[in-house]
Structures are given as C-alpha cells and as structure tokens.
Amino acid sequence: MKDRRDHYYWQAKKLGYRSRAAFKLIQMNEKFNLIKKGDWVLDLGSSPGGWSQVAVELGANVVAVDINPMKPLENVHFILGDITKAETLERIKSFREKFDLVMSDASPKITGVWTIDHLKSVELARASFSIAKEVLKVGGNFVVKVFQGEEIQKFFNEIKDYFHFKKFHSPKASRKQSAEIYFIGKGFKLIS
Ligand SMILES: C[S@@+](CC[C@H](N)C(=O)[O-])C[C@H]1O[C@@H](n2cnc3c(N)ncnc32)[C@H](O)[C@@H]1O
C-alpha cells in the first residue's frame, strides 16, 4: 500500500494539528481572508478537529458538528450529529443563531467508485449549504468541499447568486490526485 504520509502529514504532527487538512484551511484563509478575530465559525464535518484548531488560533469561537466524536478543544462547542438531518440544524440554532463563517470539509466514506463518491459528496455539500442559508449572517462567508464530477456545475448554479464573490479553489495542501475542490463564497446575501 502507498504511504500517504507526506510533507503536510509531518508538519501537522510537528505543529500539533489533528489533521493535515488543517493546512488547507490555513492556505485558503491566507488567500481569501475568511476568518477574523472574534468571528463565530460553524465547522461542519469537523472531526478530528484540524480546521477547528486553526479557526480557534485565528481568534474565532467555533461550533463544530460531526457524525463521529471529536476530542474536546478549548473555545469549541461540539455537536455529535448528522448534517443531513433537520434536528442537527435545530441543535446548532439552539446553541447559536448566526455565524460569520460556515465551513464544511464533510466527506462521505469513499467507495472508490468515482460517480458514487461524487454524488454523495454533492449531497453533503447541499446539506451544508442548506444549513448555511439558515445560520449565515448577511455578508458572511461559506466554504464547502465537493468532489469534482458532473453535478458540480449544477451545484454552483444553485448557490452562486447567494454570494457577492464566488469561486472554486484547490489549496496546495490538497493531494494532487484528489478529486476534491472547495467552493468559496464571500458576502452572503438573501435572495427570494
Ligand atoms: C475529511 S474529514 C474532516 C477533517 C477536518 N476538517 C479536520 O481538519 O480535522 C470529513 C469528516 O466529515 C464527517 N462526515 C461525513 N458525513 C457526515 C454527516 N452526514 N454529518 C456530519 N459529519 C459527516 C466525517 O465523519 C469526517 O469526520
């Protein structure tokens, strides 16, 4: 089996991040200025907690949600729940109504069948956006991972009008062979 421990894996170990994914958020934040001190951040698909760690380091307060448990982190309120279930949105809202940033790194369990993995990932991205629509402050930011494939343009068309700035981006820390890409939306607006 191929050794997946690369530069970012060792950097994460060295710097105490729980995942190499932490560097993807660091890089996207450097490029797009997503998080500022005092922000409230909703981290969807948060375990093991690398993105939450980065947000806290940048001075944010975090509400993190995952279907799998996550070890406690200071300034992070964790909710064990499924982002595709309506009750999870209710639990988020009962803790905090509005957020400056909703970020989702949620990934389905990989089957290895490209189309299935792509469609499941779009489903999680859509679930993330329906949560974001309810809890994002006007002017807030949204980041969501999606595996590339035929539905991606449709997903982009569904959400693009809700943001002043929108684009797909692949951070350096994403593996070269990875199908993942991130939608970045800035300046959330309500549309009818
Ligand atoms: C790539 S990991 C996230 C890594 C995280 N950003 C970090 O830096 O540590 C993807 C996560 O999505 C979660 N996930 C998948 N489906 C989910 C769902 N329906 N609801 C909540 N979390 C989900 C998985 O349990 C997994 O922890």
The ligand as an SDF file (V2000), in Angstrom:
LIG
                    3D

 27 29  0  0  0  0  0  0  0  0999 V2000
  -12.0320   14.9790    5.9130 C   0  0  0  0  0  0  0  0  0  0  0  0
  -12.8320   14.7810    7.4480 S   0  0  0  0  0  0  0  0  0  0  0  0
  -12.7830   16.4150    8.1020 C   0  0  0  0  0  0  0  0  0  0  0  0
  -11.4280   16.8060    8.6030 C   0  0  0  0  0  0  0  0  0  0  0  0
  -11.4520   18.0970    9.3940 C   0  0  0  0  0  0  0  0  0  0  0  0
  -11.7120   19.2560    8.5500 N   0  0  0  0  0  0  0  0  0  0  0  0
  -10.1410   18.3190   10.1080 C   0  0  0  0  0  0  0  0  0  0  0  0
   -9.4000   19.2250    9.7240 O   0  0  0  0  0  0  0  0  0  0  0  0
   -9.8560   17.5860   11.0620 O   0  0  0  0  0  0  0  0  0  0  0  0
  -14.5100   14.6160    6.9600 C   0  0  0  0  0  0  0  0  0  0  0  0
  -15.4970   14.4610    8.0970 C   0  0  0  0  0  0  0  0  0  0  0  0
  -16.8400   14.5140    7.5970 O   0  0  0  0  0  0  0  0  0  0  0  0
  -17.6410   13.7780    8.5100 C   0  0  0  0  0  0  0  0  0  0  0  0
  -18.9720   13.5000    7.9600 N   0  0  0  0  0  0  0  0  0  0  0  0
  -19.2760   12.7200    6.9000 C   0  0  0  0  0  0  0  0  0  0  0  0
  -20.6130   12.6810    6.7200 N   0  0  0  0  0  0  0  0  0  0  0  0
  -21.1640   13.4580    7.6900 C   0  0  0  0  0  0  0  0  0  0  0  0
  -22.5130   13.8020    8.0250 C   0  0  0  0  0  0  0  0  0  0  0  0
  -23.5540   13.3470    7.3240 N   0  0  0  0  0  0  0  0  0  0  0  0
  -22.7090   14.6220    9.0800 N   0  0  0  0  0  0  0  0  0  0  0  0
  -21.6630   15.0790    9.8120 C   0  0  0  0  0  0  0  0  0  0  0  0
  -20.3710   14.7960    9.5330 N   0  0  0  0  0  0  0  0  0  0  0  0
  -20.1190   13.9880    8.4860 C   0  0  0  0  0  0  0  0  0  0  0  0
  -16.7910   12.5360    8.7670 C   0  0  0  0  0  0  0  0  0  0  0  0
  -17.2180   11.8680    9.9420 O   0  0  0  0  0  0  0  0  0  0  0  0
  -15.3870   13.1230    8.8560 C   0  0  0  0  0  0  0  0  0  0  0  0
  -15.0140   13.3460   10.1950 O   0  0  0  0  0  0  0  0  0  0  0  0
  1  2  1  0
  2  3  1  0
  2 10  1  0
  3  4  1  0
  4  5  1  0
  5  6  1  0
  5  7  1  0
  7  8  2  0
  7  9  1  0
 10 11  1  0
 11 12  1  0
 11 26  1  0
 12 13  1  0
 13 14  1  0
 13 24  1  0
 14 15  1  0
 14 23  1  0
 15 16  2  0
 16 17  1  0
 17 18  1  0
 17 23  2  0
 18 19  1  0
 18 20  2  0
 20 21  1  0
 21 22  2  0
 22 23  1  0
 24 25  1  0
 24 26  1  0
 26 27  1  0
M  CHG  2   2   1   9  -1
M  END
$$$$
